[in-house]
Amino acid sequence: MASYGGEFRDVRVTNVEKDGSGFTSMLDGDETITSRKIVLATGISDEFPEIDGFEELWGNGVHHCPYCHGYEVRDQPLGVLVNNQHTIEYAKLIYNLSEDLVVFTDGQETLGEATRSAFTERGIEIENEPIRAFNGSSDSLESISLEDGREIARHAFFYPPPMKQHSKLAEQLGLKVTEIGLIEVGQSEHGVGFTSIDGLFVAGDASNASAPSIPSAVADGNVVGATVNLELSQEAFENS
Ligand SMILES: Cc1cc2nc3c(=O)[nH]c(=O)nc-3n(C[C@H](O)[C@H](O)[C@H](O)COP(=O)(O)OP(=O)(O)OC[C@H]3O[C@@H](n4cnc5c(N)ncnc54)[C@H](O)[C@@H]3O)c2cc1C
């Protein structure tokens, strides 16, 4: 990056303000930086259920993305948390990985009669007892403890937790955030990643135009970068 004139700073941006035709960003430690454009690539964070062991095993036996972590656990004993309509559809993806599947409702009444029948007809077990803990070592899940004292052996567990913006910048800037926690961006014939603030763009997981994965974030960063470059080049041309 440095060889192309870029600079990487490992510091938190605490505030961004529109300042004439550009921006002033405040960094931790009270340093300020001015820029003509801003790309927010601040990502998302996941909101974990308050169950012992969930966070500790996150990414190591407890997963959110079957496309990222499913193949490695195919045909193994799997579990999935189904606590809303979206996760009913998600459970079908997990069944496609392994027919040895237990659906955990964690004590919630989310499954209608038709869904229960569809699951049980396919040999999917339904466990209604609330979950007390996820048990395992640092790199794998071994079992799931239930409130009634039973323990169910599972090799991996899937659940897509609700997402929220990793940084407070979207809120501070008054950007529109969708119901599922992503910044709403627009596109035009001139590019992608536009927000309601002229000159401020969003790329990667933070944006509702990118699926939460590394290839999508990289691809989005590529085209948002080109969009910013086009604006800067046009402005330079106009001012030359
Ligand atoms: C457990 C887990 C496993 C995953 N496995 C896979 C996988 O196998 N394959 C795959 O494709 N994807 C996987 N993903 C998803 C992948 O990590 C993300 O899609 C990708 O990292 C998104 O990139 P990003 O640059 O948009 O955001 P991020 O990688 O989240 O980067 C955002 C950066 O911005 C920084 N930041 C936030 N706010 C501020 C601020 N105010 N000031 C300064 N810096 C700030 C953050 O600290 C962070 O470094 C996984 C995610 C998780 C949680």
The ligand as an SDF file (V2000), in Angstrom:
LIG
                    3D

 53 58  0  0  0  0  0  0  0  0999 V2000
  -16.2000  -16.3650   12.9120 C   0  0  0  0  0  0  0  0  0  0  0  0
  -16.2470  -15.8730   11.4790 C   0  0  0  0  0  0  0  0  0  0  0  0
  -15.8180  -16.7110   10.4600 C   0  0  0  0  0  0  0  0  0  0  0  0
  -15.8720  -16.2840    9.1300 C   0  0  0  0  0  0  0  0  0  0  0  0
  -15.4590  -17.1390    8.1480 N   0  0  0  0  0  0  0  0  0  0  0  0
  -15.4920  -16.7430    6.8640 C   0  0  0  0  0  0  0  0  0  0  0  0
  -15.0440  -17.6110    5.8220 C   0  0  0  0  0  0  0  0  0  0  0  0
  -14.6180  -18.7510    6.0650 O   0  0  0  0  0  0  0  0  0  0  0  0
  -15.1130  -17.1510    4.5340 N   0  0  0  0  0  0  0  0  0  0  0  0
  -15.5800  -15.9080    4.2260 C   0  0  0  0  0  0  0  0  0  0  0  0
  -15.6150  -15.5400    3.0480 O   0  0  0  0  0  0  0  0  0  0  0  0
  -16.0110  -15.0620    5.2000 N   0  0  0  0  0  0  0  0  0  0  0  0
  -15.9760  -15.4470    6.5030 C   0  0  0  0  0  0  0  0  0  0  0  0
  -16.4130  -14.5950    7.4870 N   0  0  0  0  0  0  0  0  0  0  0  0
  -16.9250  -13.2670    7.1020 C   0  0  0  0  0  0  0  0  0  0  0  0
  -15.7570  -12.2980    6.8200 C   0  0  0  0  0  0  0  0  0  0  0  0
  -14.9120  -12.2430    7.9600 O   0  0  0  0  0  0  0  0  0  0  0  0
  -16.3140  -10.9080    6.4990 C   0  0  0  0  0  0  0  0  0  0  0  0
  -17.2820  -11.0060    5.4610 O   0  0  0  0  0  0  0  0  0  0  0  0
  -15.2110   -9.9520    6.0410 C   0  0  0  0  0  0  0  0  0  0  0  0
  -14.1870   -9.8720    7.0210 O   0  0  0  0  0  0  0  0  0  0  0  0
  -15.7960   -8.5570    5.7920 C   0  0  0  0  0  0  0  0  0  0  0  0
  -14.7570   -7.6620    5.4850 O   0  0  0  0  0  0  0  0  0  0  0  0
  -14.9260   -6.0940    5.7560 P   0  0  0  0  0  0  0  0  0  0  0  0
  -13.5890   -5.5150    5.3990 O   0  0  0  0  0  0  0  0  0  0  0  0
  -16.1330   -5.5700    5.1040 O   0  0  0  0  0  0  0  0  0  0  0  0
  -15.1750   -5.9450    7.3320 O   0  0  0  0  0  0  0  0  0  0  0  0
  -14.2710   -6.4040    8.5590 P   0  0  0  0  0  0  0  0  0  0  0  0
  -13.3730   -7.5470    8.2030 O   0  0  0  0  0  0  0  0  0  0  0  0
  -15.2240   -6.5810    9.6990 O   0  0  0  0  0  0  0  0  0  0  0  0
  -13.3090   -5.1610    8.8120 O   0  0  0  0  0  0  0  0  0  0  0  0
  -13.7960   -3.9450    9.3330 C   0  0  0  0  0  0  0  0  0  0  0  0
  -12.6460   -3.2700   10.0470 C   0  0  0  0  0  0  0  0  0  0  0  0
  -13.0250   -1.9300   10.3770 O   0  0  0  0  0  0  0  0  0  0  0  0
  -12.5540   -1.6660   11.6750 C   0  0  0  0  0  0  0  0  0  0  0  0
  -13.3670   -0.5820   12.2600 N   0  0  0  0  0  0  0  0  0  0  0  0
  -14.6800   -0.6030   12.6260 C   0  0  0  0  0  0  0  0  0  0  0  0
  -15.0480    0.5890   13.1170 N   0  0  0  0  0  0  0  0  0  0  0  0
  -13.9400    1.3860   13.0620 C   0  0  0  0  0  0  0  0  0  0  0  0
  -13.6710    2.7410   13.4410 C   0  0  0  0  0  0  0  0  0  0  0  0
  -14.6220    3.5240   13.9700 N   0  0  0  0  0  0  0  0  0  0  0  0
  -12.4150    3.2270   13.2560 N   0  0  0  0  0  0  0  0  0  0  0  0
  -11.4370    2.4500   12.7080 C   0  0  0  0  0  0  0  0  0  0  0  0
  -11.6300    1.1640   12.3280 N   0  0  0  0  0  0  0  0  0  0  0  0
  -12.8660    0.6480   12.5110 C   0  0  0  0  0  0  0  0  0  0  0  0
  -12.7360   -2.9770   12.4240 C   0  0  0  0  0  0  0  0  0  0  0  0
  -11.9350   -2.9940   13.5910 O   0  0  0  0  0  0  0  0  0  0  0  0
  -12.2770   -3.9620   11.3640 C   0  0  0  0  0  0  0  0  0  0  0  0
  -10.8830   -4.1350   11.4050 O   0  0  0  0  0  0  0  0  0  0  0  0
  -16.3670  -14.9880    8.8200 C   0  0  0  0  0  0  0  0  0  0  0  0
  -16.7920  -14.1320    9.8500 C   0  0  0  0  0  0  0  0  0  0  0  0
  -16.7320  -14.5690   11.1670 C   0  0  0  0  0  0  0  0  0  0  0  0
  -17.1990  -13.6350   12.2820 C   0  0  0  0  0  0  0  0  0  0  0  0
  1  2  1  0
  2  3  1  0
  2 52  2  0
  3  4  2  0
  4  5  1  0
  4 50  1  0
  5  6  2  0
  6  7  1  0
  6 13  1  0
  7  8  2  0
  7  9  1  0
  9 10  1  0
 10 11  2  0
 10 12  1  0
 12 13  2  0
 13 14  1  0
 14 15  1  0
 14 50  1  0
 15 16  1  0
 16 17  1  0
 16 18  1  0
 18 19  1  0
 18 20  1  0
 20 21  1  0
 20 22  1  0
 22 23  1  0
 23 24  1  0
 24 25  2  0
 24 26  1  0
 24 27  1  0
 27 28  1  0
 28 29  2  0
 28 30  1  0
 28 31  1  0
 31 32  1  0
 32 33  1  0
 33 34  1  0
 33 48  1  0
 34 35  1  0
 35 36  1  0
 35 46  1  0
 36 37  1  0
 36 45  1  0
 37 38  2  0
 38 39  1  0
 39 40  1  0
 39 45  2  0
 40 41  1  0
 40 42  2  0
 42 43  1  0
 43 44  2  0
 44 45  1  0
 46 47  1  0
 46 48  1  0
 48 49  1  0
 50 51  2  0
 51 52  1  0
 52 53  1  0
M  END
$$$$
